[in-house]
Amino acid sequence: MKNVIIISGSPRVGGNSDAATEFAVRELKRRGANVEVFRVRDETIAPCIGCDACMGEREVCVHRDSAAELIERVFRADAVLLCAPLYFMGVPGAVKVLFDRFYVHYNFPKGLKTPSPQRKSGVVFCYGGSPDDVLHRASEYVAYCFRDLGYGSFDAAYCPMCKDKSTFSQTDEYQNRVAALSDWLVSDETRNRSGVSFGIERDRFADGAEPPEVTAARQAQAQS
Ligand SMILES: Cc1cc2nc3c(=O)[nH]c(=O)nc-3n(C[C@H](O)[C@H](O)[C@H](O)COP(=O)(O)O)c2cc1C
């Protein structure tokens, strides 16, 4: 049985992201998954303070809140899905605060984790009408954050014209998109359905490796 975590990211109660979350829960359960929902607006999440305590040997965050526990569960899960509105071309602030806390696993001294293509992540964006390139960039950001927790595959479902709270519930096409994404998340297929690259398949972080820019900075410093 696959363990899937849905991060529900809308500050608005009863809107489209909530409806998409409930819909995805049903679809995933129907496919035999064990599903847990983490509703960001119901939690008090302390922001990362950049203290680098997590860079020490024990790799723990100084904050002991529900986000710290969630991040460890996401780190061990088979799949993760963010259902959120688009706010100013990105995720809502509280979701960004949560994602910054993923830094606890972005650990250069211990070596970064190699993302596994078998571990799949995704996003459902409900939004007003931003163009596709904006959605793509926002999705790349989400894929990048989930990759930090070892997720090597990513896909997205977009639901535009969702300003009215009930649009998702009334639009079969959007429900079909979320059903297809849910299906892919718990399938054994690692290639994403959209065929779109979200940048995470670049083999940038091997186990124990440092990112190229860190290597370049180190070499430049050694030469100066
Ligand atoms: C603060 C704020 C910023 C927003 N920024 C964007 C945006 O950049 N692009 C867009 O298409 N819609 C934007 N919207 C519209 C929301 O994405 C849209 O209403 C969404 O469906 C809300 O999701 P919900 O029903 O789950 O709350 C914004 C809404 C708010 C409140």
PDBQT file of the ligand as one rigid body, heavy atoms in Angstrom, charges set to zero:
ROOT
HETATM    1  C1  LIG A 301      -3.370  37.105  -2.512  1.00  0.00    +0.000 C 
HETATM    2  C2  LIG A 301      -3.853  36.518  -3.799  1.00  0.00    +0.000 A 
HETATM    3  C3  LIG A 301      -2.995  36.465  -4.886  1.00  0.00    +0.000 A 
HETATM    4  C4  LIG A 301      -3.412  35.879  -6.081  1.00  0.00    +0.000 A 
HETATM    5  N1  LIG A 301      -2.535  35.813  -7.112  1.00  0.00    +0.000 NA
HETATM    6  C5  LIG A 301      -2.904  35.203  -8.269  1.00  0.00    +0.000 A 
HETATM    7  C6  LIG A 301      -1.999  35.077  -9.365  1.00  0.00    +0.000 A 
HETATM    8  O1  LIG A 301      -0.827  35.502  -9.319  1.00  0.00    +0.000 OA
HETATM    9  N2  LIG A 301      -2.431  34.458 -10.482  1.00  0.00    +0.000 N 
HETATM   10  C7  LIG A 301      -3.710  33.968 -10.603  1.00  0.00    +0.000 A 
HETATM   11  O2  LIG A 301      -4.033  33.426 -11.658  1.00  0.00    +0.000 OA
HETATM   12  N3  LIG A 301      -4.590  34.048  -9.577  1.00  0.00    +0.000 NA
HETATM   13  C8  LIG A 301      -4.228  34.663  -8.414  1.00  0.00    +0.000 A 
HETATM   14  N4  LIG A 301      -5.103  34.736  -7.370  1.00  0.00    +0.000 N 
HETATM   15  C9  LIG A 301      -6.436  34.084  -7.496  1.00  0.00    +0.000 C 
HETATM   16  C10 LIG A 301      -6.436  32.724  -6.785  1.00  0.00    +0.000 C 
HETATM   17  O3  LIG A 301      -5.372  31.926  -7.228  1.00  0.00    +0.000 OA
HETATM   18  C11 LIG A 301      -7.757  32.005  -7.029  1.00  0.00    +0.000 C 
HETATM   19  O4  LIG A 301      -8.826  32.770  -6.505  1.00  0.00    +0.000 OA
HETATM   20  C12 LIG A 301      -7.774  30.588  -6.473  1.00  0.00    +0.000 C 
HETATM   21  O5  LIG A 301      -8.706  29.811  -7.088  1.00  0.00    +0.000 OA
HETATM   22  C13 LIG A 301      -8.122  30.548  -5.035  1.00  0.00    +0.000 C 
HETATM   23  O6  LIG A 301      -8.085  29.189  -4.610  1.00  0.00    +0.000 OA
HETATM   24  P1  LIG A 301      -9.040  28.705  -3.422  1.00  0.00    +0.000 P 
HETATM   25  O7  LIG A 301     -10.442  28.665  -3.965  1.00  0.00    +0.000 OA
HETATM   26  O8  LIG A 301      -8.533  27.387  -3.029  1.00  0.00    +0.000 OA
HETATM   27  O9  LIG A 301      -8.887  29.717  -2.340  1.00  0.00    +0.000 OA
HETATM   28  C14 LIG A 301      -4.728  35.338  -6.185  1.00  0.00    +0.000 A 
HETATM   29  C15 LIG A 301      -5.610  35.425  -5.081  1.00  0.00    +0.000 A 
HETATM   30  C16 LIG A 301      -5.179  36.015  -3.922  1.00  0.00    +0.000 A 
HETATM   31  C17 LIG A 301      -6.129  36.080  -2.740  1.00  0.00    +0.000 C 
ENDROOT
TORSDOF 0
